[in-house]
Amino acid sequence: MNSALPEQVPCPTCKKKIRKDQSAHYPFCSERCQLVDLGQWLKEGYRIEGDEPLNMNGDDED
C-alpha cells in the first residue's frame, strides 16, 4: 500500500526533516518544537489575513 504522506516532512517550527516513525510528536520533531508552536497559538501569534475582523459581540452593524 502506498502512503499518501511524503517520506520526510519539515517540522513546522524548526524545519528539520523528519519521518513520521522518527518522532512521537509528529509532525513536530520534538516536544520542544511542539510546545513552541502551542505557545504561538495560545498568544494568538498566528493570524489569518482578511479584510475585516469578525464581529465577536453578536451585534449586527447593518
C-alpha positions as CSV (number, residue, x, y, z in Angstrom):
1,M,0.0,0.0,0.0
2,N,1.4,3.4,-1.0
3,S,1.2,6.0,1.8
4,A,-0.3,9.5,1.0
5,L,2.2,11.1,3.3
6,P,5.7,12.0,2.0
7,E,8.7,10.1,3.3
8,Q,10.0,13.1,5.1
9,V,8.3,16.3,6.1
10,P,9.8,19.5,7.6
11,C,9.0,20.2,11.3
12,P,6.6,23.2,11.3
13,T,8.7,25.0,13.9
14,C,12.4,24.4,13.1
15,K,12.1,23.0,9.5
16,K,14.2,19.9,10.4
17,K,13.3,17.0,8.0
18,I,11.7,14.1,9.9
19,R,9.8,10.9,9.2
20,K,6.6,10.0,10.9
21,D,8.2,7.0,12.6
22,Q,11.1,9.1,14.0
23,S,9.0,11.3,16.3
24,A,6.4,10.7,19.0
25,H,5.4,14.4,18.5
26,Y,4.8,14.1,14.7
27,P,4.6,16.4,12.7
28,F,7.0,18.1,15.1
29,C,10.5,16.8,15.5
30,S,10.5,17.2,19.3
31,E,8.3,18.1,22.3
32,R,10.1,21.5,22.4
33,C,9.0,22.4,18.9
34,Q,5.5,21.2,19.7
35,L,5.4,23.5,22.7
36,V,6.8,26.4,20.8
37,D,4.0,26.1,18.3
38,L,1.4,25.7,21.0
39,G,2.7,28.9,22.7
40,Q,2.4,30.8,19.4
41,W,-1.2,29.6,19.1
42,L,-2.1,30.5,22.7
43,K,-0.8,34.0,22.4
44,E,-2.6,34.3,19.0
45,G,0.7,34.6,17.1
46,Y,-1.0,33.1,14.1
47,R,-3.2,35.3,12.1
48,I,-5.4,34.7,9.0
49,E,-5.3,37.8,6.8
50,G,-8.7,39.2,5.8
51,D,-10.5,42.5,5.0
52,E,-12.3,42.9,8.3
53,P,-12.2,41.3,11.7
54,L,-15.1,39.2,12.7
55,N,-17.7,40.8,15.0
56,M,-17.5,38.6,18.1
57,N,-20.1,40.6,20.1
58,G,-23.0,39.2,18.1
59,D,-24.3,42.7,17.3
60,D,-25.2,43.3,13.7
61,E,-23.9,46.6,12.3
62,D,-26.2,46.6,9.3
